[in-house]
């Protein structure tokens, strides 16, 4: 009888058997602190396999004491004759057999093992030995392609009683998910479980017999993918998955919902409206604070600021209303048709309630005050519409939308520019005034939200699940009330939407899916184990897969983990930063600028730092920035032109460093981070200029 006829098992790496509980050891995780770790691992196995014990991973941080010296570097960088290599290996193995086990000393208190990413200069290899259960045949090789080996990464998540159970990572067409194992049996393989590949690691034992370890690099860099995956409590068995694979069933029907369409409404319209409201309220408050300023032209200056703010708000309002009408056309076509036709005769129920709110007219004083916000009025001033329904009807014309999408300049309602823009004003949020710089306050269509009924429990649950805005206490109590009123409109739209499978809706945003996953996992930081598997695909349920014992539990460190070691990175800035020195650097980086970006860059080049600061200061220090109405670069003949600019990267790097220092210093009053930001060490003789070839 041969070893191929015996059942198999997974054991710990053979070179570590003297340091484990015999054949039943779990897979070992080896830690390497060099990017050439595969050469290092190969050198260990070729020269002194027992030295693997010095690489068994233990908890570490960058603050850990250095302790004992790192294991000897046994990478063969100088070729040696085969007899010398063999004699060296046997000598080292003989010495190791007489010495006590040299597993690394745990200098830190017992803590959960944390695996760092390659960017932290850490690499981890998990390895194990495939062996026969029959004594005397310790090594086992796959007998053919029908025998598959690999490993699976399992996540430990709490069950109903709080005990940690293993979940399998299952890959699907739309991404991965963590699936609970049938009967919570960790020795089962889940249908579709992501099996990762192993590679062989050859070595010789003390009797000069060829041995094979199976190993794999742990994909620590996939941490965010693993932690963002959904969690499923469904527990199918492997045999059920095999049967389903033989006769694939049609995909299950999509569940009926409104969630994806409401998320689309929030992304396209309501969240942008909230940002407009917050901006308008702040701008109105800043301008109103100047109302007590002295000077005959103070009112005129305030009114100019009101007008310029409203021109920007009007552009945003037009674009948001275009997106709102497109949403209604996709998902509430009856409401969109009623708005286009100006009649709600065909509507009833909740869609009619939504239409009626759109058709609600603003009060005459509110309309007049918002119109005054565009003063001084000119001849042919665009009409100020009194309802959102009227604005949506005007924007339902594709020609108007195409004209709005094609414009390249900023909105100004001067006679020469008026033909480029829609011929009406309607502010979702803007600034009202008396036309002379007085009576400044925030206004707009959001003032009509207060008449909407409060959201019900079901509506509020749906809104809470979709919320992407800041917490109410962040923008302030008054702003929280306004945001809540916008959510009333979200609830009204949700009640008007029919319940269906949402096949025509966009996919939920990644951030929303991630928030749902984090709620499911209770913000669990992620605890994992690894199991090696052996699968005979020809046997099916008669010979179930063989899984190893679990490896040591570990967590995957994030990119910005505070315990992570720092990879040494050297950035050499230009040494000679004088004009004479900087002029010598080639400008070999090309930036391609469209005609629009070219015009914006040219306007920005005329600004100074003081101009930017005074733009946000109150009167009398406030200074308006005159940038015109925008537009792209043009040749003298009126031809649109772009540019390709060649820029000096060394100068860009110096600017980035200086701006970094300034910004860090300015923001220190919020974060208090300056004591931990930078540390500098003097280097004697490091000069920027070299005179006559001498430093």
C-alpha positions in Angstrom: 0.0 0.0 0.0 1.2 3.5 -0.8 0.7 6.8 0.9 -1.8 7.8 -1.8 -4.3 5.3 -0.4 -4.3 6.8 3.1 -6.4 9.7 4.4 -4.6 13.0 4.6 -4.3 15.6 7.3 -2.7 19.0 7.7 0.1 19.5 10.2 2.2 22.4 11.2 5.4 23.0 9.2 7.7 20.0 9.5 10.8 22.1 10.5 8.8 23.3 13.6 7.6 19.9 14.7 10.1 19.7 17.5 8.5 22.9 18.9 4.8 21.9 18.5 2.5 19.2 19.8 3.6 16.6 17.2 1.8 16.0 13.9 -1.4 18.0 14.8 0.1 21.4 14.8 -1.8 24.3 13.2 -0.5 26.3 10.2 2.2 28.7 11.2 2.4 32.4 10.3 5.9 33.5 9.5 6.9 37.2 9.6 9.5 38.9 7.4 10.7 42.5 7.5 12.3 42.8 4.1 10.9 43.1 0.6 13.1 40.2 -0.6 11.4 37.9 1.9 11.0 35.0 -0.6 14.7 34.9 -1.1 15.1 34.9 2.6 12.6 32.1 3.1 14.2 30.0 0.3 17.6 30.5 2.0 16.3 29.4 5.3 14.8 26.2 3.9 17.9 25.4 1.9 20.4 26.1 4.7 18.7 25.7 8.1 15.0 24.8 8.0 14.8 24.8 11.8 15.6 28.6 11.8 12.0 29.2 10.7 11.1 29.2 14.4 12.8 32.6 14.6 10.3 34.0 12.1 7.1 32.9 13.8 4.9 36.0 14.0 4.3 37.6 17.3 2.6 40.8 18.3 4.8 43.9 17.7 4.6 47.6 17.4 7.1 50.2 16.2 7.6 51.0 19.9 8.7 47.5 20.8 12.2 47.2 22.2 14.7 45.7 19.8 15.5 42.8 22.1 17.5 40.0 20.6 19.1 40.3 17.2 17.2 39.4 14.1 17.6 35.8 12.9 20.7 35.2 10.8 20.4 36.0 7.1 20.8 32.7 5.3 20.0 33.9 1.8 22.6 32.4 -0.5 24.0 35.4 -2.3 27.4 33.8 -3.0 27.2 30.5 -4.9 28.7 27.5 -3.0 29.6 24.0 -4.2 26.8 21.5 -3.5 29.0 19.4 -1.1 29.8 22.5 1.0 26.1 23.5 1.1 25.1 20.0 2.2 27.8 19.8 4.9 26.8 23.3 6.2 23.1 22.3 6.3 23.8 19.1 8.2 26.1 20.9 10.7 23.4 23.5 11.5 20.7 20.9 11.8 22.8 18.8 14.1 23.5 21.8 16.3 19.8 22.7 16.3 18.8 19.2 17.3 20.9 19.5 20.5 19.8 23.0 21.4 16.5 23.9 23.1 13.7 25.2 20.9 14.4 28.8 20.0 10.9 30.2 19.5 11.0 34.0 19.8 10.6 35.4 23.3 7.3 37.2 23.8 8.4 40.6 25.2 5.0 42.1 25.0 2.0 41.1 27.1 -0.2 38.5 25.4 -2.1 40.4 22.7 -4.0 39.6 19.6 -1.5 39.1 16.7 -1.7 42.0 14.3 -0.5 41.6 10.7 0.8 44.8 9.0 0.8 45.7 5.3 3.6 45.6 2.8 3.7 49.4 2.9 4.8 48.9 6.6 7.7 46.8 5.5 6.1 43.6 6.7 5.3 40.4 4.8 3.6 37.2 6.2 3.8 33.7 4.9 1.5 31.0 6.3 2.7 27.5 5.8 1.8 23.9 6.7 2.7 20.3 5.8 0.3 18.0 4.0 0.8 14.5 5.6 -0.7 11.1 5.8 -2.6 10.1 8.9 -0.9 6.7 8.8 2.4 6.8 10.7 5.4 6.1 8.6 4.1 8.1 5.6 4.5 11.6 6.9 4.5 13.5 3.6 1.7 13.5 1.0 1.5 14.9 -2.4 -1.6 15.6 -4.5 -2.2 12.6 -6.6 -3.5 14.5 -9.6 -5.6 17.5 -10.8 -8.6 16.0 -9.0 -6.9 16.7 -5.7 -6.9 20.4 -4.9 -5.2 22.2 -2.1 -5.4 25.7 -0.9 -6.3 27.8 2.1 -9.3 29.8 3.2 -9.4 33.0 5.2 -12.2 32.9 7.9 -13.6 35.8 9.8 -14.7 35.4 13.4 -18.0 37.1 14.1 -20.3 36.7 17.1 -23.4 34.6 16.9 -26.7 35.2 18.8 -25.1 34.3 22.2 -21.9 36.4 21.6 -19.6 33.4 20.9 -17.2 33.9 18.0 -17.9 31.6 15.1 -16.2 31.3 11.7 -17.6 32.9 8.6 -16.5 32.0 5.1 -15.6 34.6 2.5 -17.7 33.9 -0.6 -17.0 35.6 -3.9 -19.9 36.7 -6.0 -20.4 38.7 -9.2 -21.2 41.9 -7.3 -18.5 41.4 -4.7 -17.7 39.2 -1.7 -19.6 38.5 1.5 -19.0 36.7 4.8 -21.3 33.7 5.0 -22.1 31.8 8.2 -21.1 28.1 8.0 -23.7 25.4 8.3 -24.2 24.3 11.9 -21.3 26.7 12.7 -19.0 23.8 11.9 -15.6 25.3 11.1 -14.4 22.1 9.4 -17.0 22.5 6.6 -16.3 24.2 3.4 -18.9 26.8 2.3 -20.3 26.7 -1.3 -18.4 29.2 -3.4 -15.9 29.9 -0.6 -12.8 31.8 -1.8 -10.0 29.3 -2.0 -6.6 30.9 -2.2 -3.6 29.3 -3.8 -0.6 27.6 -2.2 2.9 27.2 -3.5 5.4 24.5 -2.7 8.5 25.2 -0.5 11.1 22.4 -0.9 13.6 21.5 1.8 15.6 18.5 3.1 15.3 17.0 6.6 18.2 15.6 8.7 18.1 12.3 6.7 18.5 14.2 3.4 15.0 13.3 2.4 13.2 15.7 0.2 10.3 17.4 2.0 7.6 19.9 0.9 5.9 22.7 2.8 2.9 24.4 1.3 2.8 28.1 1.8 1.1 31.4 0.7 1.5 35.1 1.3 -1.3 36.4 3.4 -3.1 39.2 1.5 -3.1 41.8 4.3 -3.5 44.5 1.6 -7.0 43.3 1.0 -8.1 44.4 4.5 -10.6 47.0 3.3 -12.2 44.6 0.8 -12.7 42.1 3.6 -14.0 44.5 6.1 -16.4 46.1 3.6 -17.9 42.8 2.6 -21.6 42.2 3.5 -22.5 39.5 6.1 -25.0 36.8 5.4 -26.6 34.5 8.1 -27.7 32.0 5.5 -26.0 28.7 6.1 -26.0 26.4 2.9 -24.0 23.2 2.9 -21.4 22.3 0.4 -23.4 19.4 -1.0 -26.3 21.8 -1.6 -23.9 24.1 -3.5 -22.7 21.2 -5.6 -26.3 20.2 -6.5 -27.1 23.7 -7.3 -24.0 23.9 -9.6 -25.3 20.9 -11.6 -28.6 22.5 -12.3 -28.3 26.2 -11.8 -31.5 27.8 -10.6 -32.6 31.2 -12.0 -31.4 34.0 -9.8 -33.8 34.9 -7.0 -36.1 37.8 -7.7 -34.9 41.1 -6.5 -36.8 42.2 -3.3 -39.3 44.9 -3.6 -38.0 48.2 -2.1 -37.8 51.9 -2.5 -34.4 52.2 -0.9 -32.2 52.5 -4.1 -34.4 55.1 -5.7 -34.6 57.2 -2.5 -30.8 57.0 -2.3 -30.7 58.3 -5.9 -33.0 61.1 -5.0 -30.8 62.2 -2.1 -27.6 62.0 -4.1 -29.1 63.9 -7.1 -31.1 66.5 -5.3 -31.9 66.6 -1.6 -28.3 66.5 -0.2 -27.2 69.1 -2.7 -30.1 71.2 -1.6 -29.1 70.9 2.0 -25.6 72.1 1.1 -27.1 75.1 -0.7 -29.3 76.0 2.3 -26.3 75.8 4.6 -24.2 78.0 2.3 -27.0 80.6 1.8 -27.7 80.9 5.5 -24.0 81.4 6.3 -23.5 83.9 3.5 -26.6 85.9 4.5 -25.4 86.0 8.1 -22.0 87.2 7.1 -23.5 90.0 4.9 -26.1 91.0 7.4 -23.3 91.5 10.0 -22.1 94.4 7.9 -25.4 96.3 8.1 -24.2 98.5 10.9 -21.1 99.5 9.0 -20.5 103.2 8.4 -20.0 104.8 5.0 -22.2 106.0 2.2 -21.3 103.0 0.0 -21.7 100.3 2.6 -25.2 99.4 1.4 -24.1 99.2 -2.2 -21.2 96.9 -1.3 -23.5 94.6 0.7 -26.0 94.6 -2.2 -23.2 93.7 -4.6 -22.3 90.8 -2.4 -25.9 89.7 -2.3 -26.2 89.8 -6.0 -23.0 87.8 -6.7 -24.0 85.2 -4.2 -27.5 84.9 -5.8 -26.0 84.5 -9.3 -24.0 81.5 -8.1 -27.0 80.1 -6.2 -29.1 80.5 -9.3 -26.7 78.4 -11.3 -26.8 75.7 -8.7 -30.6 75.8 -8.5 -31.0 75.3 -12.2 -28.7 72.3 -12.2 -30.3 70.7 -9.2 -33.8 71.2 -10.7 -32.6 69.6 -14.0 -31.5 66.5 -12.0 -34.8 66.5 -10.1 -36.9 66.5 -13.2 -34.7 63.7 -14.7 -35.3 61.7 -11.5 -39.1 62.2 -11.7 -39.0 61.3 -15.4 -37.2 58.0 -14.6 -39.1 56.9 -11.5 -42.3 59.0 -11.3 -43.2 59.6 -15.0 -46.8 60.5 -14.2 -45.6 63.3 -12.0 -43.1 64.5 -14.6 -45.7 64.5 -17.3 -48.1 66.5 -15.1 -45.4 69.0 -14.5 -44.5 69.2 -18.2 -48.2 69.7 -19.1 -49.0 71.9 -16.2 -52.0 69.8 -15.1 -52.5 67.3 -12.3 -55.8 65.9 -13.6 -54.3 62.4 -14.1 -52.8 62.2 -10.6 -54.2 61.0 -7.4 -53.1 59.8 -3.9 -49.4 60.4 -2.9 -48.2 61.4 -6.4 -50.9 64.1 -6.4 -49.7 65.3 -2.9 -46.1 65.6 -4.3 -47.3 67.6 -7.3 -49.4 69.9 -5.2 -46.3 70.7 -3.1 -44.3 71.4 -6.2 -47.1 73.7 -7.4 -47.3 75.6 -4.1 -46.6 79.3 -4.7 -44.2 81.4 -2.6 -45.7 84.5 -0.9 -45.5 87.7 -2.9 -43.2 89.4 -0.3 -40.8 86.4 -0.4 -40.8 86.4 -4.2 -40.2 90.2 -4.3 -37.4 90.0 -1.8 -35.6 87.3 -3.7 -36.0 89.2 -6.9 -34.5 92.3 -5.2 -31.5 90.0 -4.3 -30.5 90.2 -8.0 -30.7 94.1 -8.0 -29.7 96.3 -9.6 -32.3 95.2 -12.1 -31.6 95.7 -15.8 -33.8 96.0 -18.8 -35.3 92.6 -19.6 -34.5 91.1 -16.2 -35.5 87.4 -16.1 -38.8 86.8 -14.5 -38.9 85.4 -11.0 -41.1 82.3 -10.9 -43.3 81.7 -7.9 -43.3 77.8 -7.7 -41.0 74.9 -8.2 -43.6 73.4 -10.6 -43.2 76.4 -12.9 -39.4 76.0 -12.8 -39.5 72.3 -13.5 -41.9 72.9 -16.4 -39.5 75.4 -17.9 -36.6 73.0 -17.5 -38.5 70.1 -19.0 -37.6 71.5 -22.4 -34.6 69.6 -23.7 -33.4 72.6 -25.6 -33.2 74.6 -22.4 -31.3 71.8 -20.7 -28.8 71.5 -23.6 -28.1 75.2 -23.5 -27.5 75.0 -19.7 -25.1 72.0 -20.1 -23.2 73.7 -22.9 -22.4 77.0 -21.2 -18.7 77.6 -20.2 -18.9 80.9 -18.4 -20.2 81.8 -15.0 -23.7 83.2 -14.8 -24.2 86.9 -15.2 -27.6 88.3 -16.1 -26.1 91.1 -18.3 -27.8 91.6 -21.7 -24.9 90.1 -23.6 -24.9 86.9 -21.5 -28.6 86.4 -20.9 -29.2 84.5 -24.1 -26.9 81.7 -22.8 -29.0 81.0 -19.8 -32.6 80.1 -19.0 -34.9 83.1 -19.1 -36.2 82.8 -15.5 -35.0 83.0 -11.9 -36.0 80.5 -9.2 -33.8 80.0 -6.1 -33.9 76.8 -4.2 -31.8 78.7 -1.6 -30.5 82.2 -1.9 -30.4 85.6 -0.2 -33.3 88.1 0.0 -32.8 91.8 0.4 -34.6 95.2 -0.2 -32.4 95.8 -3.3 -30.3 98.4 -1.5 -28.2 96.1 0.8 -30.7 96.1 3.6 -33.1 93.4 5.0 -30.6 90.7 4.1 -31.8 87.1 5.0 -31.7 83.6 3.6 -34.7 82.6 1.5 -35.8 80.4 -1.3 -38.0 77.4 -2.0 -36.9 75.7 1.2 -39.2 78.2 3.1 -42.1 76.2 1.8 -40.9 72.9 3.3 -42.4 73.7 6.7 -45.9 73.0 5.4 -45.1 69.3 4.8 -46.4 66.8 7.3 -44.0 65.2 9.7 -42.5 61.9 8.7 -44.1 58.7 10.0 -42.2 56.0 11.8 -41.7 53.9 8.6 -40.6 57.0 6.7 -38.1 58.0 9.4 -36.6 54.5 9.5 -36.0 54.7 5.8 -34.6 58.2 6.0 -32.2 57.3 8.8 -30.9 54.3 6.8 -30.2 56.7 3.9 -28.8 59.6 5.8 -25.5 60.9 4.5 -25.5 64.4 6.0 -23.7 65.4 9.1 -25.2 65.0 12.6 -27.6 67.8 13.5 -25.3 69.2 16.2 -22.6 69.8 13.7 -24.3 72.5 11.5 -26.2 73.9 14.5 -29.7 73.5 15.9 -31.3 75.9 13.4 -29.7 74.1 10.5 -30.8 70.8 11.9 -34.4 72.0 11.7 -34.0 73.0 8.1 -32.3 69.7 7.2 -35.2 67.9 8.9 -37.6 69.8 6.7 -35.8 68.6 3.5 -36.1 65.1 4.8 -39.9 65.7 4.9 -39.7 66.0 1.1 -37.6 62.8 0.9 -40.4 61.1 2.9 -43.0 62.6 0.5 -41.2 61.3 -2.5 -40.8 57.9 -0.8 -44.5 57.7 -0.2 -45.2 58.6 -3.9 -42.8 56.0 -5.3 -44.4 52.6 -6.1 -42.8 49.6 -4.5 -41.0 47.4 -7.1 -37.8 45.5 -7.6 -35.9 48.6 -8.5 -34.4 47.1 -11.6 -34.2 50.5 -13.2 -32.5 52.2 -10.2 -28.8 52.9 -9.8 -26.8 50.7 -7.5 -26.5 51.9 -3.9 -23.4 54.0 -3.2 -20.4 52.2 -1.8 -20.5 54.3 1.4 -24.1 53.3 2.0 -23.3 49.6 1.6 -20.3 50.0 3.9 -22.4 51.8 6.6 -24.8 48.8 6.5 -22.0 46.3 6.8 -20.5 48.2 9.7 -23.9 48.1 11.5 -24.1 44.4 10.9 -20.7 43.8 12.3 -21.1 46.3 15.2 -18.0 48.1 14.0 -15.9 44.9 14.5 -12.3 45.6 13.8 -11.9 42.2 12.1 -10.5 39.0 13.7 -9.4 36.2 11.3 -8.0 32.7 11.2 -6.6 30.6 8.3 -7.3 27.0 7.5 -5.6 24.9 4.9 -7.8 22.7 2.8 -7.4 19.4 0.8 -10.3 18.6 -1.6 -10.8 15.5 -3.7 -13.3 16.9 -6.3 -14.1 13.4 -7.7 -15.5 12.1 -4.4 -18.2 14.7 -3.5 -20.0 14.2 -0.2 -18.5 10.7 0.3 -15.1 12.2 0.9 -15.6 15.8 2.3 -12.8 18.3 2.2 -10.1 18.1 4.8 -9.5 21.3 6.7 -6.6 22.0 9.0 -6.7 23.3 12.5 -7.1 27.1 12.6 -4.0 29.2 12.7 -3.4 31.7 15.4 -6.1 34.4 15.5 -5.0 37.7 14.0 -6.3 41.0 12.8 -5.3 42.9 9.7 -3.7 46.4 10.3 -5.1 49.4 8.4 -2.9 51.6 6.3 -2.8 54.2 9.1 -2.5 51.8 12.0 -0.8 53.6 14.9 1.1 50.5 15.9 2.5 49.9 12.4 6.2 50.1 11.8 7.2 52.9 9.4 8.8 51.9 6.0 12.0 54.0 5.6 11.4 56.5 2.8 14.0 59.0 1.6 12.8 62.1 -0.2 15.7 64.3 -1.3 14.6 67.8 -2.0 16.5 70.1 -4.3 19.7 71.1 -2.6 20.4 74.4 -4.3 17.1 76.3 -3.9 18.4 79.6 -5.2 17.1 81.0 -8.5 20.5 80.0 -10.0 20.1 76.5 -8.8 16.4 76.0 -9.5 16.7 77.2 -13.1 18.9 74.1 -13.9 16.1 71.6 -13.4 14.3 70.4 -16.5 10.6 71.1 -16.8 9.7 67.7 -18.2 6.2 67.2 -16.7 3.3 68.2 -19.1 -0.1 69.3 -17.9 -2.9 69.2 -20.5 -5.4 72.1 -19.9 -8.7 72.4 -21.8 -9.8 75.8 -22.9 -12.1 76.1 -19.8 -9.4 75.1 -17.4 -6.9 77.4 -19.2 -9.2 80.4 -18.6 -9.7 79.5 -14.9 -5.9 79.2 -14.4 -5.3 82.5 -16.1 -7.8 84.2 -13.8 -6.3 82.6 -10.8 -2.8 83.7 -11.7 -3.9 87.3 -11.1 -4.9 86.7 -7.5 -2.7 87.1 -4.5 -2.9 85.5 -1.0 -4.1 88.8 0.5 -6.9 88.9 -2.1 -8.1 85.5 -1.0 -8.0 86.5 2.7 -9.8 89.7 2.2 -12.5 88.0 0.2 -13.7 86.2 3.3 -13.2 89.1 5.8 -16.1 91.3 6.9 -16.5 95.0 6.0 -14.4 97.2 6.1 -11.6 94.7 5.4 -13.6 92.9 2.8 -12.5 93.2 -0.8 -14.4 91.7 -3.7 -12.4 89.7 -6.3 -13.1 90.8 -9.8 -12.8 87.8 -12.1 -15.3 88.5 -14.8 -17.8 86.0 -16.1 -15.3 83.3 -16.8 -14.9 81.6 -20.1 -12.0 79.7 -21.8 -8.9 80.8 -23.4 -9.2 82.1 -27.0 -6.8 83.2 -29.7 -6.9 86.7 -31.1 -9.1 85.4 -33.9 -11.6 84.0 -31.4 -10.5 80.3 -31.7 -10.9 78.2 -28.5 -7.4 77.0 -27.4 -6.1 74.9 -24.6 -2.5 74.5 -23.4 0.1 72.0 -22.5 2.2 73.4 -19.7 5.7 72.1 -18.8 6.3 72.4 -15.1 9.3 71.9 -12.8 8.6 69.1 -10.4 11.3 70.2 -7.9 9.6 73.6 -7.5 6.2 71.9 -7.1 7.7 69.7 -4.4 9.1 72.7 -2.5 5.8 74.5 -2.7 4.0 71.4 -1.4 6.4 71.2 1.6 6.0 75.0 2.4 2.2 74.9 2.1 2.1 71.7 4.2 4.0 73.5 7.0 1.7 76.5 6.8 -1.5 74.5 6.8 -0.4 72.2 9.6 0.5 75.2 11.7 -2.8 76.9 11.0 -4.9 73.9 11.8 -3.0 73.1 15.0 -5.5 75.2 16.9 -8.2 72.6 16.0 -6.2 69.3 16.1 -3.3 70.1 18.5 -1.1 67.8 16.5 2.1 70.0 16.1 4.1 68.3 18.8 3.8 64.9 17.0 4.2 66.2 13.4 7.9 66.4 12.7 11.3 65.8 14.2 14.6 67.0 12.5 18.2 65.9 13.0 21.1 68.1 12.0 23.5 66.9 9.3 26.9 68.7 9.4 28.3 69.9 6.1 25.1 69.4 4.1 25.2 72.5 1.9 23.1 73.6 -1.0 26.0 75.2 -3.0 29.1 73.5 -4.1 31.9 76.0 -5.0 34.7 74.8 -7.1 33.6 71.1 -6.8 34.0 71.2 -3.0 31.0 70.8 -0.7 
